[in-house]
Amino acid sequence: MVARQIQILSGALLYYGLVLPLSYLPLRILYVFADFLYILLCTILPYRKKVIDHNLLLAFPDKTTEERKQIRKDFYRYFADLLVESVKNLTISEKQLREHMQLKNPEILEQINSLNKPILLVAGHYNNWEWLITAQALWFKNPNFGIGMPLSHPFWNQKLTARRQRFGLEVVHAQNYQKAFQCEQPIVLVLADQAPSSANNCLWLPFLGRETPVIFGPEYMANKYDCAVVFANISNSKRGFYNIQLELIVEESKILPYQELTQLHVKKLEQQILDNPARWLWSHKRWKHQQPSNWPAQIAQLQNTFEHKFRHNA
């Protein structure tokens, strides 16, 4: 109990004493901090350098060492900006957010709305996904939800969740994802590129030249709740400014063969990364699992279960 209280107190001091005041600064000043942080990351504080280098070697074995070093350096530049933009996200105004996160094809919103069904919005940890989470409810009139895992620090989880929700989105714990679909025609955001917790209960698909474990949640939810699936492509136009292109992947998820929906959104993310490798989150341990030796038997069983649940009446 005492340790928990100390943890909450230390989190509150950091939040109210440093992070929140910083968030009120203009972005142009915050980017000065980002420039300094970038220098530190490239020199004396190389954040997760071994993880980043290992991931880049796995993803781009044909690139030279110098080319991979340049991607790492560009990643640190992006990551420093992402950190200060995430701080700014705590207090950024609706007007500022609309300016910095521009939906480039707003005409698709009418098409999406006309489907009269739940929408699964799929994206990855690419460019500024934090601003995407916060901005989502500015574009969609339907009930908006974001599915994710809570932070381990209770104070920070409470504060960041409240900040993400202030324009109308509701954050739902992944273990309670059903809540998001209790509303009529919700828009449900999933960041679908996190590493699965287990190497067994997932799909193994080609991604950046390697067999990679991929979460099956989006495909499962799309079939369970008869969702249309939309991919959110985030591109960076200039420092601190992002364009969002929404693409309707499929209107009827239940007509797709097993795995195809997951393959579709994984390929979309892969192309984003290939177009601009530095702006993906290379610092997470994406390839920490090994494919099970009995994978062919497992995938056959998983497909059997899926088709019995969602295709047996087709």
NUMIDREN-633389 format. One record per residue (C-alpha): residue number from 1; x, y, z negated; chain. Coordinates in steps of 0.2 Angstrom, whole numbers. Each point is the difference from the previous one (the first is absolute). Layout:
<recs>
+-----+-------+-------+-------+------+
: pos :     x :     y :     z : unit :
+-----+-------+-------+-------+------+
: NUM :     X :     Y :     Z :    A :
...
+-----+-------+-------+-------+------+
</recs>
This chain:
<recs>
+-----+-------+-------+-------+------+
: pos :     x :     y :     z : unit :
+-----+-------+-------+-------+------+
:   1 :     0 :     0 :     0 :    A :
:   2 :    14 :    12 :    -5 :    A :
:   3 :    10 :    -4 :    16 :    A :
:   4 :   -16 :     3 :    11 :    A :
:   5 :    -3 :    17 :    -9 :    A :
:   6 :    18 :     5 :     3 :    A :
:   7 :    -2 :    -5 :    19 :    A :
:   8 :   -16 :    10 :     2 :    A :
:   9 :     8 :    15 :    -9 :    A :
:  10 :    16 :     0 :    10 :    A :
:  11 :   -11 :    -1 :    16 :    A :
:  12 :   -10 :    15 :    -6 :    A :
:  13 :    15 :    10 :    -3 :    A :
:  14 :     7 :    -4 :    17 :    A :
:  15 :   -16 :     3 :     9 :    A :
:  16 :    -5 :    17 :    -9 :    A :
:  17 :    17 :     6 :    -3 :    A :
:  18 :     8 :    -3 :    17 :    A :
:  19 :   -10 :    -8 :    14 :    A :
:  20 :   -16 :     9 :    -1 :    A :
:  21 :     8 :    17 :    -1 :    A :
:  22 :    11 :    -4 :    15 :    A :
:  23 :   -15 :    -5 :    10 :    A :
:  24 :    -7 :    18 :     0 :    A :
:  25 :    16 :     6 :     9 :    A :
:  26 :    -2 :     3 :    19 :    A :
:  27 :     6 :   -14 :    11 :    A :
:  28 :    14 :    11 :     7 :    A :
:  29 :     8 :     1 :   -18 :    A :
:  30 :    -3 :   -19 :    -3 :    A :
:  31 :     9 :    -4 :    16 :    A :
:  32 :    15 :     9 :    -8 :    A :
:  33 :    -1 :   -13 :   -14 :    A :
:  34 :    -2 :   -14 :    14 :    A :
:  35 :    16 :     6 :     9 :    A :
:  36 :    10 :    -1 :   -16 :    A :
:  37 :    -7 :   -17 :    -4 :    A :
:  38 :     4 :    -6 :    18 :    A :
:  39 :    18 :     5 :    -3 :    A :
:  40 :     0 :   -10 :   -17 :    A :
:  41 :    -8 :   -15 :     9 :    A :
:  42 :    14 :     0 :    13 :    A :
:  43 :    14 :     2 :   -12 :    A :
:  44 :    -1 :    -4 :   -19 :    A :
:  45 :   -18 :    -7 :    -2 :    A :
:  46 :    -2 :   -12 :    14 :    A :
:  47 :   -17 :    -6 :    -4 :    A :
:  48 :    -2 :   -19 :     3 :    A :
:  49 :    13 :     1 :    13 :    A :
:  50 :     3 :   -19 :     0 :    A :
:  51 :   -18 :    -4 :     2 :    A :
:  52 :    -2 :    13 :    14 :    A :
:  53 :    16 :    -6 :     9 :    A :
:  54 :    -6 :   -18 :    -2 :    A :
:  55 :   -17 :     4 :     7 :    A :
:  56 :     7 :     9 :    15 :    A :
:  57 :    12 :   -14 :     4 :    A :
:  58 :   -14 :   -12 :     0 :    A :
:  59 :   -11 :    11 :    11 :    A :
:  60 :    13 :     6 :    12 :    A :
:  61 :    14 :   -13 :     1 :    A :
:  62 :     4 :     6 :    18 :    A :
:  63 :     4 :    18 :    -6 :    A :
:  64 :    17 :     5 :    -4 :    A :
:  65 :     5 :     4 :   -18 :    A :
:  66 :     1 :    18 :     4 :    A :
:  67 :   -17 :     0 :     7 :    A :
:  68 :    -7 :    -8 :   -15 :    A :
:  69 :     9 :    12 :   -11 :    A :
:  70 :    -8 :    14 :     9 :    A :
:  71 :   -17 :    -7 :    -2 :    A :
:  72 :     4 :    -1 :   -19 :    A :
:  73 :     6 :    18 :     0 :    A :
:  74 :   -16 :     5 :     9 :    A :
:  75 :   -11 :   -10 :   -12 :    A :
:  76 :     8 :     9 :   -15 :    A :
:  77 :    -5 :    17 :     8 :    A :
:  78 :   -18 :    -6 :     3 :    A :
:  79 :     0 :    -8 :   -18 :    A :
:  80 :     6 :    16 :    -8 :    A :
:  81 :   -14 :    10 :     9 :    A :
:  82 :   -13 :   -14 :    -4 :    A :
:  83 :     4 :     2 :   -19 :    A :
:  84 :    -2 :    19 :     0 :    A :
:  85 :   -16 :    -2 :    11 :    A :
:  86 :    -7 :   -12 :   -13 :    A :
:  87 :     3 :    12 :   -14 :    A :
:  88 :    -9 :    13 :    10 :    A :
:  89 :   -14 :   -12 :     3 :    A :
:  90 :    -5 :     3 :   -18 :    A :
:  91 :    -6 :    17 :     3 :    A :
:  92 :     0 :     3 :    19 :    A :
:  93 :   -16 :     9 :     5 :    A :
:  94 :   -13 :    -7 :    12 :    A :
:  95 :     5 :    14 :    12 :    A :
:  96 :    18 :    -4 :    -1 :    A :
:  97 :    -3 :   -19 :     2 :    A :
:  98 :   -11 :     3 :    15 :    A :
:  99 :    14 :    10 :     8 :    A :
: 100 :    14 :   -13 :    -4 :    A :
: 101 :   -11 :   -15 :     4 :    A :
: 102 :    -9 :     3 :    16 :    A :
: 103 :   -11 :   -13 :     8 :    A :
: 104 :     4 :     1 :    18 :    A :
: 105 :   -15 :   -10 :     7 :    A :
: 106 :   -15 :     6 :   -11 :    A :
: 107 :   -12 :    -5 :    13 :    A :
: 108 :     2 :   -18 :    -5 :    A :
: 109 :    -8 :     3 :   -17 :    A :
: 110 :   -17 :     1 :     9 :    A :
: 111 :     4 :   -17 :     9 :    A :
: 112 :     5 :    -7 :   -17 :    A :
: 113 :   -16 :     6 :    -9 :    A :
: 114 :   -11 :    -6 :    14 :    A :
: 115 :     5 :   -18 :    -4 :    A :
: 116 :   -10 :     0 :   -16 :    A :
: 117 :    11 :   -12 :    -9 :    A :
: 118 :    14 :     0 :   -12 :    A :
: 119 :    17 :     6 :     6 :    A :
: 120 :    17 :    -7 :    -5 :    A :
: 121 :    13 :    13 :     3 :    A :
: 122 :    17 :    -8 :     1 :    A :
: 123 :    17 :     9 :    -1 :    A :
: 124 :    18 :    -3 :    -6 :    A :
: 125 :    13 :     8 :   -11 :    A :
: 126 :     5 :    11 :    14 :    A :
: 127 :     2 :    19 :     1 :    A :
: 128 :   -10 :     8 :   -14 :    A :
: 129 :   -13 :   -13 :    -5 :    A :
: 130 :    -3 :     9 :   -17 :    A :
: 131 :    -7 :    15 :     9 :    A :
: 132 :   -11 :   -12 :    11 :    A :
: 133 :    -7 :    -8 :   -16 :    A :
: 134 :    -5 :    18 :    -6 :    A :
: 135 :    -6 :     6 :    16 :    A :
: 136 :   -11 :   -15 :     5 :    A :
: 137 :   -16 :     7 :    -7 :    A :
: 138 :     2 :    16 :     9 :    A :
: 139 :    -3 :    -8 :    16 :    A :
: 140 :   -13 :   -14 :    -4 :    A :
: 141 :   -18 :     5 :    -7 :    A :
: 142 :    -3 :   -18 :    -6 :    A :
: 143 :     6 :    -6 :   -17 :    A :
: 144 :    19 :    -1 :     0 :    A :
: 145 :    11 :   -13 :    -9 :    A :
: 146 :    18 :    -4 :    -1 :    A :
: 147 :     5 :   -17 :    -6 :    A :
: 148 :    17 :    -2 :    -9 :    A :
: 149 :     9 :    -7 :   -15 :    A :
: 150 :     1 :    11 :   -16 :    A :
: 151 :    17 :     7 :    -6 :    A :
: 152 :     7 :    -8 :   -14 :    A :
: 153 :     1 :    16 :   -10 :    A :
: 154 :   -17 :     4 :    -7 :    A :
: 155 :     1 :    18 :    -1 :    A :
: 156 :     8 :     3 :    18 :    A :
: 157 :   -13 :   -12 :     7 :    A :
: 158 :   -14 :    10 :    -8 :    A :
: 159 :     7 :    17 :     6 :    A :
: 160 :     4 :    -6 :    18 :    A :
: 161 :   -16 :    -9 :     2 :    A :
: 162 :   -10 :    16 :    -5 :    A :
: 163 :    10 :    11 :    12 :    A :
: 164 :    -2 :   -12 :    14 :    A :
: 165 :   -19 :     0 :    -3 :    A :
: 166 :    -3 :    18 :    -1 :    A :
: 167 :    -7 :     3 :    18 :    A :
: 168 :   -12 :   -15 :    -1 :    A :
: 169 :     9 :   -16 :     2 :    A :
: 170 :    -1 :   -13 :   -14 :    A :
: 171 :    15 :   -12 :    -4 :    A :
: 172 :    -5 :   -18 :    -3 :    A :
: 173 :    11 :   -13 :    -8 :    A :
: 174 :     5 :   -14 :    13 :    A :
: 175 :    -7 :   -13 :   -12 :    A :
: 176 :   -17 :     9 :     0 :    A :
: 177 :    -1 :     4 :    18 :    A :
: 178 :   -18 :    -6 :     1 :    A :
: 179 :    -5 :    17 :    -8 :    A :
: 180 :     5 :     9 :    16 :    A :
: 181 :   -13 :    -9 :    10 :    A :
: 182 :   -15 :     2 :   -12 :    A :
: 183 :    -3 :    17 :     9 :    A :
: 184 :    -9 :     1 :    16 :    A :
: 185 :    12 :     1 :    15 :    A :
: 186 :    16 :     5 :   -10 :    A :
: 187 :    17 :     5 :     7 :    A :
: 188 :    13 :   -11 :    -8 :    A :
: 189 :    19 :     4 :     2 :    A :
: 190 :    12 :   -14 :    -2 :    A :
: 191 :    19 :     2 :     1 :    A :
: 192 :     3 :   -17 :     8 :    A :
: 193 :    19 :    -1 :     1 :    A :
: 194 :     5 :    -4 :   -18 :    A :
: 195 :     8 :   -16 :    -4 :    A :
: 196 :   -12 :   -14 :    -6 :    A :
: 197 :     2 :    -6 :   -18 :    A :
: 198 :     2 :   -18 :     6 :    A :
: 199 :     7 :    -8 :    16 :    A :
: 200 :   -14 :   -12 :     0 :    A :
: 201 :   -16 :    10 :     0 :    A :
: 202 :     4 :    11 :    15 :    A :
: 203 :     3 :    -1 :    19 :    A :
: 204 :    18 :    -2 :     7 :    A :
: 205 :     1 :    11 :    16 :    A :
: 206 :    13 :     7 :    12 :    A :
: 207 :     4 :    17 :    -6 :    A :
: 208 :    16 :    10 :     5 :    A :
: 209 :     8 :   -16 :     7 :    A :
: 210 :    -3 :   -11 :   -16 :    A :
: 211 :   -13 :   -11 :    -6 :    A :
: 212 :    -7 :    11 :   -14 :    A :
: 213 :   -13 :    -4 :   -14 :    A :
: 214 :   -15 :    12 :     3 :    A :
: 215 :   -15 :     2 :   -12 :    A :
: 216 :   -16 :    -7 :     7 :    A :
: 217 :   -12 :    11 :   -10 :    A :
: 218 :    -5 :    12 :    14 :    A :
: 219 :    -5 :   -15 :    11 :    A :
: 220 :    -9 :    -8 :   -14 :    A :
: 221 :   -10 :    16 :    -5 :    A :
: 222 :    -4 :     4 :    18 :    A :
: 223 :    -8 :   -17 :     2 :    A :
: 224 :    -8 :    -1 :   -17 :    A :
: 225 :    -9 :    17 :     2 :    A :
: 226 :    -1 :     1 :    19 :    A :
: 227 :    11 :    15 :     1 :    A :
: 228 :     6 :     9 :    16 :    A :
: 229 :    19 :     3 :    -2 :    A :
: 230 :     8 :    17 :     4 :    A :
: 231 :    19 :     2 :     0 :    A :
: 232 :     7 :    17 :    -6 :    A :
: 233 :    16 :     5 :    10 :    A :
: 234 :     9 :    13 :   -10 :    A :
: 235 :    13 :    10 :    11 :    A :
: 236 :    11 :    14 :    -6 :    A :
: 237 :    -1 :    16 :    11 :    A :
: 238 :    12 :    11 :   -10 :    A :
: 239 :     6 :     1 :   -18 :    A :
: 240 :   -15 :    -2 :   -12 :    A :
: 241 :   -13 :    -2 :    14 :    A :
: 242 :    -8 :   -16 :     6 :    A :
: 243 :   -12 :    -5 :    13 :    A :
: 244 :   -12 :   -14 :    -3 :    A :
: 245 :    -7 :   -10 :    15 :    A :
: 246 :   -14 :   -12 :    -4 :    A :
: 247 :    -2 :   -15 :    11 :    A :
: 248 :   -14 :   -12 :    -1 :    A :
: 249 :     8 :   -18 :     1 :    A :
: 250 :   -16 :   -10 :    -1 :    A :
: 251 :   -18 :     3 :    -2 :    A :
: 252 :    -5 :   -18 :    -4 :    A :
: 253 :    13 :    -8 :   -11 :    A :
: 254 :    -9 :   -17 :     0 :    A :
: 255 :     2 :    -3 :    18 :    A :
: 256 :    19 :    -1 :    -1 :    A :
: 257 :    10 :   -16 :    -3 :    A :
: 258 :     8 :    -3 :   -16 :    A :
: 259 :    16 :    11 :    -2 :    A :
: 260 :    -4 :    11 :    15 :    A :
: 261 :    -6 :    15 :   -10 :    A :
: 262 :    16 :    -1 :   -11 :    A :
: 263 :    11 :    -1 :    15 :    A :
: 264 :    -8 :    15 :     8 :    A :
: 265 :     3 :    12 :   -14 :    A :
: 266 :    17 :    -7 :    -4 :    A :
: 267 :     5 :     3 :    18 :    A :
: 268 :    -6 :    18 :    -1 :    A :
: 269 :    11 :     3 :   -16 :    A :
: 270 :    15 :    -8 :     9 :    A :
: 271 :    -2 :    11 :    15 :    A :
: 272 :     0 :    16 :   -12 :    A :
: 273 :    16 :    -6 :    -8 :    A :
: 274 :     9 :    -4 :    16 :    A :
: 275 :    -5 :    17 :     7 :    A :
: 276 :     8 :     9 :   -16 :    A :
: 277 :     8 :   -13 :   -11 :    A :
: 278 :     6 :    13 :   -14 :    A :
: 279 :   -18 :     4 :    -5 :    A :
: 280 :    -5 :   -17 :    -8 :    A :
: 281 :     3 :    -5 :   -18 :    A :
: 282 :    16 :   -10 :     2 :    A :
: 283 :     4 :     1 :   -18 :    A :
: 284 :   -13 :   -14 :    -5 :    A :
: 285 :     5 :   -18 :     1 :    A :
: 286 :   -10 :    -5 :    15 :    A :
: 287 :     8 :   -17 :     3 :    A :
: 288 :     2 :    -6 :   -17 :    A :
: 289 :   -10 :   -16 :     3 :    A :
: 290 :     5 :   -16 :     9 :    A :
: 291 :   -12 :    -9 :    11 :    A :
: 292 :    -6 :   -16 :    -8 :    A :
: 293 :     7 :   -16 :     7 :    A :
: 294 :   -18 :    -7 :     2 :    A :
: 295 :    -7 :    16 :     9 :    A :
: 296 :    -8 :    -9 :    14 :    A :
: 297 :   -10 :   -11 :   -11 :    A :
: 298 :    -4 :    16 :   -11 :    A :
: 299 :    -6 :    11 :    14 :    A :
: 300 :   -11 :   -14 :     7 :    A :
: 301 :    -8 :    -1 :   -17 :    A :
: 302 :    -2 :    19 :    -1 :    A :
: 303 :    -8 :     0 :    17 :    A :
: 304 :   -12 :   -14 :    -5 :    A :
: 305 :    -6 :     9 :   -15 :    A :
: 306 :    -2 :    17 :     9 :    A :
: 307 :    -9 :    -8 :    15 :    A :
: 308 :   -12 :   -10 :   -12 :    A :
: 309 :    -4 :    16 :   -10 :    A :
: 310 :    -2 :    12 :    15 :    A :
: 311 :    -2 :   -10 :    16 :    A :
: 312 :   -10 :   -15 :    -4 :    A :
: 313 :   -17 :     8 :     5 :    A :
: 314 :     7 :     8 :    15 :    A :
+-----+-------+-------+-------+------+
</recs>
